[in-house]
Structure formats: C-alpha cells, structure tokens
Amino acid sequence: GQFDVAVLDANLRGRSVHPLASAIQRHGKPFVFLSGYSKIPELSTRFPNVPTFEKPTSLETLQGTLVGLLRNGMPA
C-alpha cells in the first residue's frame, strides 16, 4: 500500500523492526520510531537521523514531528 509517513514500534513481541525500517528508508519514505524503551542503541547506530520517541509521547509532539517530516522529508 501507499503511505506518506510511518510510525514504527521499535520492538513488537521480540521482533526487530530493522528490516521494515531499512525497506522504508530505501524507498525514501519518512518515518519515526516509537518505543517503550528509553534507549535502544541499535536504533541510533543504524538509523541516526530518524526521530525516536519514548512511550508515552504527547500527540502534539508526535504530530509536530510527522508534519515536519511530510513537509521537509527525513533529516540528512
């Protein structure tokens, strides 16, 4: 399917989101990570320019970032 921006949970039931994030990145689509963990070193190493939010995150904060990504694309 088509989408403009994605919000990815960093870890779902022990499964890594890295393969999906890599595929989205290859297609040039913007995305953010949302995680219940405070720090996930692999995310900042493999995807250093992708915004990462810790759950719970305010809707206003997440929405502002998503709007920015839609307007400007992913940071370099």
URRA-V69779 format. One record per backbone hydrogen bond with DSSP energy under -0.5 kcal/mol. NH is the residue of the N-H (numbers start at 1). CO is the residue of the C=O. E is the energy in kcal/mol with one decimal. If there is no record, write none. Layout:
BEGIN
NH,CO,E / NH,CO,E
END
This chain:
BEGIN
6,30,-1.5 / 8,6,-0.5 / 8,32,-2.9 / 10,34,-1.5 / 12,15,-1.8 / 13,11,-0.6 / 15,12,-1.9 / 17,10,-1.0 / 21,17,-2.8 / 22,18,-2.8 / 23,19,-1.9 / 24,20,-2.5 / 25,21,-2.5 / 26,22,-2.3 / 27,23,-1.4 / 28,25,-1.6 / 29,24,-2.0 / 30,4,-0.7 / 32,6,-2.0 / 33,51,-2.6 / 34,8,-2.8 / 35,53,-2.7 / 43,40,-1.4 / 44,40,-1.2 / 45,41,-1.9 / 46,42,-2.9 / 47,43,-2.6 / 50,47,-1.5 / 51,49,-0.5 / 53,33,-2.6 / 55,35,-3.8 / 62,58,-2.2 / 63,59,-2.9 / 64,60,-2.3 / 65,61,-1.9 / 66,62,-2.5 / 67,63,-2.6 / 68,64,-2.0 / 69,65,-2.4 / 70,66,-2.3 / 71,67,-2.1 / 72,68,-2.9 / 73,69,-2.5 / 75,49,-0.5
END
